[in-house]
Amino acid sequence: MNPVTTRARLRQKVQARCGLLVPGAFNALSARVVADLGFEAVYLSGAGLTNMMYGLPDLAFIGLQDVAQAVASIRDAVSIPLIVDADTGFGNALNVAHTVKVLEREGADAVQLEDQVFPKRCGHFSGKDVVPLADMIGKIHAAVDARRDEDFMVIARTDARSTLGFEAAVERGKRMSEAGADVLFIEATESADEVRRLPGLLDKPQVINIVIGGKTPVLPQSELAALGYGMVLYANAGLQGAVLGMQRALKVLKADGTLPEDPDLVISFNERQRLVGKPSFDALEKKYAARD
C-alpha cells in the first residue's frame, strides 16, 4: 500500500468531476465493507465516529486523537483512498496545521475542514453559525502550508448556506478557492435548483453531501456526475443501515430468545471471518509455525 499513490489517485478522480461515489465509514470494519463492495474511496465521518464511538450526537464531542486513531486503523484495513472529516480543525490556524500533519502522517489522503463556530454541529442540524471568513481563510492557508505531499487534498467546507444564505455561501466558496483549497463543499443546499446551479458557480471540484433525511434533495448519482460534481458523499448511509440491521436482528432475539442463522438478519460466521481477514492470518500462522 502506497499512500502517495492513493492520494494521486483520489486527486485524479475528484478532478475528473464525474461524481465519485463515496460512502462514509465509522471504524475499520465499516471501511473494509466499503472497500469490499468495490467503492473507490471511503470517507471517515466525524458524525459517524461520534455516534458509534461515544453514542453521542454530532456536537463536537470528538477530538484530534479520536480521529487520528480511527484514521490509523482504517489505513491499516483498506488500501483505497481515505478522506477524513476533521471538523473545524480542532482550534485556530495553528491547530489546523498540526491536525493536517497528524492526519497525513496517519494515512489520510484528504482532509475536510469547515467554517463553523466551535462547538460545531452536524451540517444538517439547526442552530449553526460560521466564523468570520478571514478566520477560515487563515485555516486554509495553514492547512495547505502544513501538508507534505502536494497530492494530499484540502477540502474546504462552508456551512454558510443555513445562516447567511445561498449567495453568501457561494461567495465564501470562491474565497476559499482563492486561498488554495483543492475541493469545495457547500453544505446543506436546500433545493434541487441550488444543487444544479452550484457546479457552474465555482471553479474547483465540489462535494455534495447526501444526508438521508437531511436538508439536501436526493438526486441520482448519474445526474450529479453529469452536473460535474467531483464527489457524491453518503457520509452516514452505512451507519444508518448498520443500526437498522442491529435493531432488526436484536428485536428477533429479544422476542424469541434465540436468533437463527438467517441471511436476512445476520451475515454468516464465515463471512464475518472473511471480512476481518481471518484466512490470511491462518496462512501466516502456518507459515511461521515451529518446525522440527
C-alpha positions as CSV (number, residue, x, y, z in Angstrom):
1,M,0.0,0.0,0.0
2,N,1.4,3.4,-1.1
3,P,-0.2,6.5,0.4
4,V,1.2,8.7,-2.3
5,T,-0.4,6.5,-4.9
6,T,-3.7,6.6,-3.2
7,R,-3.5,10.4,-2.9
8,A,-2.7,10.9,-6.5
9,R,-5.5,8.5,-7.5
10,L,-8.0,10.3,-5.4
11,R,-7.0,13.7,-6.7
12,Q,-7.3,12.5,-10.3
13,K,-10.8,11.0,-9.7
14,V,-12.1,14.1,-8.0
15,Q,-10.7,16.5,-10.5
16,A,-12.4,14.4,-13.3
17,R,-15.7,15.8,-11.9
18,C,-17.5,12.5,-12.6
19,G,-19.4,12.2,-9.3
20,L,-17.1,9.8,-7.5
21,L,-19.5,7.9,-5.2
22,V,-18.0,7.8,-1.6
23,P,-19.7,6.2,1.4
24,G,-18.8,7.1,4.9
25,A,-17.2,4.8,7.5
26,F,-17.1,5.0,11.3
27,N,-14.4,2.4,12.0
28,A,-12.0,-0.1,10.3
29,L,-14.6,-2.8,9.7
30,S,-17.1,-0.5,8.1
31,A,-14.3,0.9,5.9
32,R,-13.4,-2.7,4.9
33,V,-17.1,-3.3,4.0
34,V,-16.9,-0.2,1.7
35,A,-13.8,-1.4,0.0
36,D,-15.0,-5.0,-0.3
37,L,-18.1,-3.8,-2.2
38,G,-15.9,-2.1,-4.8
39,F,-16.2,1.6,-3.9
40,E,-13.2,3.6,-5.0
41,A,-12.8,5.7,-1.8
42,V,-14.0,5.9,1.7
43,Y,-14.8,8.9,4.0
44,L,-14.2,8.9,7.8
45,S,-17.3,10.7,9.1
46,G,-16.9,12.8,12.2
47,A,-20.6,12.3,12.9
48,G,-20.4,8.6,12.4
49,L,-17.3,8.4,14.6
50,T,-19.1,10.4,17.3
51,N,-22.3,8.3,17.1
52,M,-20.6,4.9,17.1
53,M,-17.7,5.6,19.5
54,Y,-19.5,7.5,22.1
55,G,-23.2,7.1,21.4
56,L,-23.5,10.9,21.2
57,P,-24.8,13.4,18.6
58,D,-22.5,15.3,16.2
59,L,-21.9,18.2,18.6
60,A,-18.1,18.4,18.7
61,F,-17.5,15.7,21.3
62,I,-14.6,14.1,19.4
63,G,-11.0,15.4,19.3
64,L,-7.9,15.0,17.1
65,Q,-6.7,11.9,18.9
66,D,-10.0,10.2,18.3
67,V,-9.9,10.9,14.6
68,A,-6.2,10.1,14.3
69,Q,-6.7,6.7,15.9
70,A,-9.6,5.9,13.6
71,V,-7.5,7.0,10.6
72,A,-4.6,4.8,11.5
73,S,-6.9,1.7,12.0
74,I,-8.7,2.3,8.7
75,R,-5.5,2.9,6.8
76,D,-4.3,-0.5,8.0
77,A,-7.5,-2.1,7.0
78,V,-8.0,-0.8,3.4
79,S,-5.9,0.4,0.5
80,I,-8.5,2.6,-1.2
81,P,-8.2,6.4,-0.8
82,L,-9.3,7.8,2.6
83,I,-10.9,11.2,3.1
84,V,-11.1,12.5,6.6
85,D,-13.6,14.8,8.3
86,A,-11.6,17.0,10.6
87,D,-14.5,19.2,11.6
88,T,-13.1,22.8,12.4
89,G,-9.5,21.6,12.6
90,F,-9.8,21.4,16.4
91,G,-8.9,25.1,17.1
92,N,-7.3,28.0,15.3
93,A,-5.0,28.1,12.3
94,L,-2.1,26.7,14.3
95,N,-4.2,23.8,15.5
96,V,-5.3,23.2,11.9
97,A,-1.6,22.9,10.8
98,H,-1.0,20.4,13.5
99,T,-4.2,18.5,12.6
100,V,-3.1,18.2,8.9
101,K,0.4,17.0,9.8
102,V,-1.0,14.3,12.2
103,L,-3.7,13.0,9.9
104,E,-1.5,13.0,6.8
105,R,1.1,11.0,8.8
106,E,-1.5,8.5,9.9
107,G,-2.5,7.8,6.3
108,A,-5.3,10.3,5.3
109,D,-5.3,11.2,1.6
110,A,-7.5,14.3,2.0
111,V,-8.8,16.3,5.0
112,Q,-12.0,18.3,5.2
113,L,-12.2,21.5,7.2
114,E,-15.3,23.6,7.9
115,D,-16.0,27.2,8.9
116,Q,-18.4,26.6,11.7
117,V,-18.1,28.3,15.1
118,F,-16.8,25.9,17.8
119,P,-18.5,23.8,19.1
120,K,-19.6,22.8,15.7
121,R,-22.7,20.7,14.9
122,C,-23.9,18.4,12.2
123,G,-24.3,20.3,8.9
124,H,-28.0,19.3,8.7
125,F,-28.8,20.5,12.3
126,S,-30.4,23.8,13.0
127,G,-28.6,26.4,15.2
128,K,-25.3,26.6,13.3
129,D,-23.1,29.6,13.0
130,V,-20.0,30.4,11.0
131,V,-16.7,32.1,11.8
132,P,-15.6,35.3,10.1
133,L,-14.4,34.5,6.6
134,A,-10.9,35.8,7.4
135,D,-10.5,33.1,10.1
136,M,-11.4,30.4,7.7
137,I,-9.1,31.7,5.0
138,G,-6.3,31.6,7.6
139,K,-7.1,28.0,8.4
140,I,-7.0,27.0,4.7
141,H,-3.6,28.7,4.2
142,A,-2.3,26.9,7.3
143,A,-3.6,23.5,6.0
144,V,-2.1,24.0,2.6
145,D,1.3,25.0,4.0
146,A,1.3,22.1,6.5
147,R,0.8,19.3,4.1
148,R,3.9,17.4,3.0
149,D,2.6,15.7,-0.1
150,E,1.3,18.0,-2.8
151,D,-1.3,15.4,-3.8
152,F,-2.8,15.5,-0.3
153,M,-6.0,17.5,-0.8
154,V,-7.6,20.1,1.4
155,I,-11.4,20.1,1.2
156,A,-12.9,23.4,2.4
157,R,-16.5,23.3,3.6
158,T,-18.8,26.2,4.4
159,D,-22.0,25.9,6.4
160,A,-23.0,29.5,5.5
161,R,-26.0,28.4,3.4
162,S,-28.0,27.8,6.5
163,T,-27.0,31.0,8.2
164,L,-26.2,33.6,5.6
165,G,-27.9,32.3,2.5
166,F,-27.0,30.6,-0.8
167,E,-25.3,33.5,-2.4
168,A,-23.1,34.2,0.6
169,A,-22.1,30.5,0.7
170,V,-21.1,30.7,-2.9
171,E,-19.0,33.8,-2.2
172,R,-17.3,32.0,0.6
173,G,-16.6,29.1,-1.7
174,K,-14.9,31.5,-4.1
175,R,-12.7,33.0,-1.4
176,M,-11.8,29.6,-0.1
177,S,-10.8,28.5,-3.6
178,E,-8.5,31.6,-3.9
179,A,-6.9,30.6,-0.6
180,G,-5.8,27.3,-2.0
181,A,-8.5,24.8,-1.2
182,D,-8.4,21.9,-3.7
183,V,-12.1,20.9,-3.3
184,L,-15.1,23.0,-2.2
185,F,-18.0,21.8,-0.2
186,I,-21.2,23.9,0.1
187,E,-23.0,22.1,2.9
188,A,-26.8,21.7,3.2
189,T,-28.0,23.1,0.0
190,E,-31.8,23.2,0.3
191,S,-33.3,22.9,-3.2
192,A,-32.7,20.9,-6.4
193,D,-32.2,24.2,-8.2
194,E,-29.3,25.1,-5.8
195,V,-27.8,21.6,-6.3
196,R,-27.9,22.0,-10.1
197,R,-26.5,25.6,-10.1
198,L,-23.5,25.0,-7.9
199,P,-21.1,23.3,-10.3
200,G,-21.3,26.2,-12.7
201,L,-20.7,28.8,-10.0
202,L,-17.3,27.7,-8.6
203,D,-14.0,26.9,-10.2
204,K,-12.9,23.9,-8.2
205,P,-14.4,20.4,-7.9
206,Q,-17.1,20.2,-5.4
207,V,-18.5,17.7,-2.8
208,I,-22.3,17.2,-2.5
209,N,-23.3,15.6,0.8
210,I,-26.4,13.5,0.6
211,V,-27.8,13.0,4.2
212,I,-30.7,10.6,4.2
213,G,-33.5,12.6,6.0
214,G,-31.4,15.8,5.8
215,K,-31.9,19.2,4.1
216,T,-30.4,18.5,0.6
217,P,-32.6,16.9,-2.0
218,V,-31.6,13.5,-3.2
219,L,-30.7,13.4,-6.8
220,P,-29.3,10.3,-8.6
221,Q,-25.5,9.9,-8.7
222,S,-25.7,9.8,-12.5
223,E,-27.3,13.3,-12.6
224,L,-24.8,14.7,-10.1
225,A,-22.0,13.3,-12.2
226,A,-23.4,14.8,-15.3
227,L,-23.6,18.2,-13.5
228,G,-19.9,18.0,-12.8
229,Y,-19.7,17.3,-9.1
230,G,-16.3,15.8,-8.1
231,M,-17.6,13.7,-5.2
232,V,-21.0,12.4,-4.2
233,L,-20.8,11.7,-0.5
234,Y,-23.1,9.5,1.5
235,A,-21.4,10.1,4.8
236,N,-23.6,8.1,7.1
237,A,-25.7,5.8,4.9
238,G,-23.7,2.8,6.1
239,L,-24.2,3.8,9.7
240,Q,-27.9,4.1,9.3
241,G,-28.0,0.8,7.6
242,A,-25.9,-0.9,10.3
243,V,-28.1,0.4,13.1
244,L,-31.2,-0.8,11.3
245,G,-29.6,-4.2,10.8
246,M,-28.7,-4.4,14.6
247,Q,-32.2,-3.4,15.5
248,R,-33.8,-6.0,13.3
249,A,-31.6,-8.8,14.5
250,L,-31.8,-8.0,18.2
251,K,-35.6,-7.5,18.1
252,V,-35.9,-11.1,16.9
253,L,-33.5,-12.2,19.6
254,K,-35.5,-10.3,22.3
255,A,-38.8,-11.6,21.1
256,D,-37.8,-15.3,20.5
257,G,-35.0,-15.8,22.9
258,T,-32.9,-17.2,20.0
259,L,-31.6,-16.0,16.7
260,P,-31.4,-18.3,13.7
261,E,-28.7,-18.2,11.0
262,D,-31.0,-16.2,8.7
263,P,-29.2,-14.3,5.9
264,D,-31.8,-11.6,6.1
265,L,-30.8,-10.9,9.7
266,V,-27.2,-11.7,10.1
267,I,-24.1,-12.4,8.0
268,S,-22.7,-15.9,8.4
269,F,-19.8,-16.7,10.7
270,N,-17.6,-17.5,7.7
271,E,-18.4,-14.2,6.0
272,R,-17.6,-12.3,9.2
273,Q,-14.2,-14.0,9.3
274,R,-13.6,-13.3,5.6
275,L,-14.2,-9.6,6.2
276,V,-11.7,-9.3,9.0
277,G,-9.1,-11.3,7.1
278,K,-9.0,-14.4,9.2
279,P,-7.9,-16.7,6.2
280,S,-4.7,-14.5,5.7
281,F,-3.8,-14.9,9.4
282,D,-4.4,-18.6,9.2
283,A,-1.9,-18.7,6.3
284,L,0.7,-16.6,8.3
285,E,0.3,-18.8,11.3
286,K,1.0,-21.9,9.2
287,K,4.0,-20.1,7.5
288,Y,5.6,-19.2,10.8
289,A,4.7,-22.4,12.8
290,A,7.6,-24.1,14.6
291,R,9.1,-26.9,12.6
292,D,11.0,-29.9,13.9
